[in-house]
Amino acid sequence: MNGQNRKDVYKGLEVEIILKKDQRSGLKTFGIVSEILTSSAFHSRGIKVRLEDGQVGRVVKLMNES
C-alpha cells in the first residue's frame, strides 16, 4: 500500500512520509499518525497527515499494515 487511499490510513498507524521541505530531495521521515489532514478519499501524491511529533507530510508507505 502506498498511502494514496484515505481508508488505508488511520490514527496510530506507523507510516513513512515526505515533508514539504524534503520533496525535492526525497528524504523520508518515519512516525505514527496522530491526525489525518486530507479530507478526500484519494490523493495522487499521498494522504496528508500529522505525526505524533507534530510534523506534517504526505504518506508514501504504510509500515504496519494490518
Residue frames as a rotation matrix with the C-alpha (Angstrom) as fourth column:
MET 1
0.578 0.816 0.000 0.00
0.816 -0.578 0.000 0.00
0.000 0.000 -1.000 0.00
ASN 2
-0.345 -0.787 0.512 1.26
0.828 -0.511 -0.229 3.44
0.441 0.345 0.828 -0.89
GLY 3
-0.531 0.111 -0.840 -0.85
0.656 -0.575 -0.490 5.80
-0.537 -0.811 0.232 1.23
GLN 4
-0.973 0.196 0.123 -2.96
-0.048 -0.691 0.722 7.31
0.226 0.696 0.681 -1.56
ASN 5
-0.132 0.975 -0.176 -6.28
0.199 0.200 0.959 5.99
0.971 0.091 -0.221 -0.19
ARG 6
-0.295 0.073 0.953 -7.67
-0.766 -0.613 -0.191 7.61
0.571 -0.786 0.237 2.96
LYS 7
0.729 0.683 0.034 -9.37
-0.582 0.594 0.555 4.36
0.359 -0.424 0.831 4.03
ASP 8
0.530 -0.615 -0.583 -5.93
0.430 0.788 -0.440 2.72
0.731 -0.018 0.682 4.45
VAL 9
-0.575 -0.754 0.317 -4.57
0.175 -0.492 -0.853 5.43
0.799 -0.435 0.415 6.78
TYR 10
0.603 0.789 -0.120 -5.69
0.272 -0.062 0.960 5.66
0.750 -0.612 -0.251 10.41
LYS 11
0.468 -0.370 0.802 -4.64
-0.773 -0.611 0.169 7.12
0.428 -0.700 -0.573 13.75
GLY 12
0.528 -0.353 0.772 -1.87
-0.558 0.541 0.629 5.07
-0.640 -0.763 0.089 15.39
LEU 13
0.930 -0.182 0.320 -0.54
0.353 0.685 -0.637 3.66
-0.103 0.706 0.701 12.10
GLU 14
0.100 -0.958 -0.269 3.23
0.126 -0.256 0.958 3.72
-0.987 -0.130 0.095 11.59
VAL 15
0.885 0.273 0.377 3.99
0.413 -0.087 -0.907 5.41
-0.215 0.958 -0.190 8.27
GLU 16
-0.388 -0.921 0.033 6.77
0.764 -0.302 0.570 6.80
-0.515 0.247 0.821 6.11
ILE 17
0.741 0.667 -0.082 6.09
0.533 -0.658 -0.532 10.36
-0.408 0.350 -0.843 4.92
ILE 18
-0.339 -0.770 0.540 7.77
0.896 -0.439 -0.063 13.06
0.286 0.463 0.839 2.87
LEU 19
0.046 0.261 -0.964 7.75
0.617 -0.766 -0.178 16.51
-0.785 -0.587 -0.197 4.44
LYS 20
0.931 0.359 0.072 7.08
0.293 -0.611 -0.735 19.53
-0.220 0.705 -0.674 2.19
LYS 21
0.601 -0.756 -0.261 10.68
-0.693 -0.655 0.302 20.76
-0.399 0.000 -0.917 2.66
ASP 22
-0.318 -0.758 0.570 12.03
-0.371 0.652 0.661 17.33
-0.873 -0.001 -0.489 1.63
GLN 23
0.683 0.692 0.233 10.01
-0.059 0.371 -0.927 16.87
-0.728 0.619 0.294 -1.57
ARG 24
0.691 -0.473 -0.548 12.95
-0.706 -0.274 -0.653 17.73
0.159 0.838 -0.523 -3.83
SER 25
-0.359 -0.921 0.154 15.47
-0.929 0.337 -0.152 15.53
0.089 -0.197 -0.976 -2.01
GLY 26
0.181 0.524 -0.832 13.03
-0.409 0.810 0.421 12.67
0.894 0.264 0.361 -1.38
LEU 27
-0.855 -0.512 0.080 14.16
-0.249 0.270 -0.930 12.34
0.455 -0.815 -0.359 2.24
LYS 28
0.074 0.920 -0.385 11.62
0.040 0.383 0.923 10.26
0.996 -0.084 -0.008 4.13
THR 29
-0.633 -0.147 0.760 10.51
-0.702 -0.304 -0.644 10.57
0.325 -0.941 0.090 7.76
PHE 30
-0.480 0.452 -0.752 9.05
0.369 0.882 0.294 7.79
0.796 -0.136 -0.590 9.92
GLY 31
-0.891 0.188 0.412 6.37
-0.448 -0.496 -0.744 8.29
0.064 -0.848 0.527 12.54
ILE 32
-0.690 0.721 -0.070 2.95
0.710 0.655 -0.259 7.44
-0.140 -0.228 -0.963 13.91
VAL 33
-0.510 0.581 0.635 -0.19
0.277 -0.588 0.760 9.13
0.815 0.563 0.139 12.58
SER 34
-0.826 0.311 -0.469 -1.96
0.422 -0.208 -0.882 11.38
-0.372 -0.927 0.041 15.09
GLU 35
0.059 0.857 -0.512 -4.31
-0.074 -0.507 -0.859 13.16
-0.996 0.088 0.033 12.65
ILE 36
-0.327 -0.054 0.943 -5.42
0.895 0.303 0.328 12.77
-0.303 0.952 -0.051 9.02
LEU 37
-0.463 0.041 -0.885 -5.48
0.045 -0.997 -0.069 16.15
-0.885 -0.072 0.460 7.28
THR 38
-0.943 0.151 -0.297 -6.69
-0.312 -0.088 0.946 15.18
0.116 0.985 0.130 3.79
SER 39
-0.336 0.900 0.277 -10.48
-0.573 0.038 -0.819 15.07
-0.748 -0.433 0.503 3.57
SER 40
0.255 0.438 -0.862 -10.82
-0.960 0.224 -0.170 13.44
0.119 0.871 0.477 0.14
ALA 41
0.849 0.190 0.493 -10.92
-0.297 0.943 0.148 9.64
-0.437 -0.272 0.858 -0.24
PHE 42
0.532 -0.685 0.498 -7.92
0.825 0.551 -0.124 9.60
-0.190 0.477 0.858 -2.63
HIS 43
0.787 -0.376 -0.490 -4.91
-0.401 -0.914 0.059 11.82
-0.470 0.150 -0.870 -3.28
SER 44
0.922 -0.363 -0.133 -2.41
0.059 0.472 -0.880 11.08
0.382 0.803 0.457 -6.05
ARG 45
0.051 -0.966 0.253 0.61
-0.361 -0.254 -0.897 12.35
0.931 -0.046 -0.362 -4.07
GLY 46
-0.574 -0.224 -0.787 -0.42
0.527 0.635 -0.565 10.69
0.626 -0.740 -0.246 -0.80
ILE 47
0.569 0.815 -0.110 -2.74
0.538 -0.268 0.799 11.41
0.622 -0.514 -0.591 2.09
LYS 48
-0.252 -0.636 0.729 -1.53
-0.210 -0.700 -0.683 14.34
0.945 -0.325 0.043 4.22
VAL 49
0.588 0.391 -0.708 -1.12
0.546 0.454 0.704 13.51
0.597 -0.801 0.054 7.91
ARG 50
0.310 -0.513 0.801 0.23
-0.764 -0.635 -0.111 14.98
0.566 -0.577 -0.589 11.13
LEU 51
-0.077 -0.438 -0.896 2.56
0.256 0.860 -0.442 12.70
0.964 -0.263 0.046 13.07
GLU 52
0.650 0.324 -0.687 2.59
0.701 0.095 0.707 12.39
0.294 -0.941 -0.165 16.87
ASP 53
-0.199 -0.812 -0.549 5.69
0.892 -0.381 0.241 14.63
-0.405 -0.442 0.801 16.97
GLY 54
0.257 0.454 -0.853 3.81
0.165 -0.891 -0.424 17.38
-0.952 -0.032 -0.304 15.07
GLN 55
-0.756 -0.572 -0.317 5.46
-0.226 -0.226 0.947 17.01
-0.614 0.788 0.042 11.66
VAL 56
0.399 0.916 -0.045 3.14
-0.242 0.058 -0.969 17.20
-0.885 0.397 0.245 8.62
GLY 57
-0.636 -0.601 -0.483 3.68
-0.636 0.055 0.769 15.41
-0.436 0.797 -0.418 5.33
ARG 58
0.344 0.732 -0.588 2.25
-0.934 0.329 -0.137 13.08
0.093 0.596 0.797 2.70
VAL 59
0.332 -0.129 0.934 2.19
-0.396 0.880 0.262 9.32
-0.856 -0.457 0.241 3.25
VAL 60
0.004 -0.386 -0.922 4.40
-0.989 0.135 -0.061 7.36
0.148 0.912 -0.381 0.84
LYS 61
-0.411 -0.162 -0.897 4.38
-0.176 0.980 -0.096 3.99
0.894 0.119 -0.431 2.63
LEU 62
0.599 0.606 0.523 2.36
-0.711 0.102 0.696 2.22
0.369 -0.789 0.492 5.31
MET 63
-0.393 -0.919 0.038 4.66
-0.804 0.322 -0.500 0.37
0.447 -0.227 -0.865 7.70
ASN 64
-0.950 0.034 0.309 2.49
-0.173 0.768 -0.616 -1.82
-0.258 -0.639 -0.724 9.95
GLU 65
-0.387 0.835 -0.390 -0.47
-0.790 -0.082 0.608 -2.76
0.476 0.543 0.691 7.80
SER 66
-0.888 0.130 0.441 -2.99
-0.196 0.760 -0.620 -4.97
-0.416 -0.637 -0.650 9.49
